[in-house]
Amino acid sequence: MRINEYFWSIINVNIKTVIVVSREKGSRFAALKFKNYRMKKRPHFTATLTYLAAEEGGIITPVSSGFRCIVRFPYDNTEFLANQTFIDTELVFPGDTINADINLVGNPEILGKIYEGMDFDLFLNDNAIGNGVITTIYDKEND
């Protein structure tokens, strides 16, 4: 098996991660360097999120930007997976209120039903961990 075939199989395991391989010049053993380039999806909207404190049933440990949880909008209790990119910070602690870009995974039909000022709840498994309010909606054709 050639090295290129091996790394091609790694790339195919996670299509959102691209691995670039380069050899260090002058190295006797041809050491390899890895760089991960993540493809970024544009957010569907920006929201102000309030995470519940641990005493209120919220998260116990801090979460980092890229955290995924379930979003439930009030009109029909349908749940959507949401990827959160924190705007002003990398870590969010229990009880914090922050702004985040939200990308809903799949389900583009929901974008026609949401509006600025709409509130929603955040869930992790069946536990409510916070809530949010939509502050800005981006292009509704974004997928």
Secondary structure, DSSP 8 states (H G I E B T S, - for coil): --HHHHHHHHHHHSTTEEEEEEE-TT-TT--EEEEEEE-----SEEEEEEE--GGGT--SS-EETT-EEEEE-TTT--EEEEEEEESS-SEE-TT-EEEEEEEE-S-GGGGGT--TT-EEEEEETTEEEEEEEEEEE--TT--
